[in-house]
């Protein structure tokens, strides 16, 4: 399925979103989102278990923490996208991703369990995305942290770029182990 909506620019001052959209480029976000869990599963199968616990950089996240972060984001985006579709004037706030990773104790988690949970949520969210019409993808919600309206189509593209970013980080960390 191709994205029926033309690419949107990220709001000014939100370089993070621009980076995610640049990583995605012209790729189909649905294909990227569908490929993430299998790619992570392949990385997990071929890596030293200790490597999953080593931070990529000084003060950075380990691959298992990145996996936990992806699970958090799947929950967060799942709520946001459904809010945009269902509410008349949808609004949602930002989150402190480092606090989430710490609070959930992702660094101590079983990578297989995190991956199983991510797979279940991603499967449900992919089914949800597949049912959206072009008109629905244009619906917007106010991202209160950014102070801008964000469409479902843009959120899907950002999420796919986010996957590509973190998948590359996991692969780099495990290759350097």
Helices and strands as residue ranges (DSSP letters): H 15-24, H 29-45, G 49-53, H 63-86, E 91-92, H 97-103, G 106-108, H 111-130, H 134-137, E 140-143, E 148-151, H 152-175
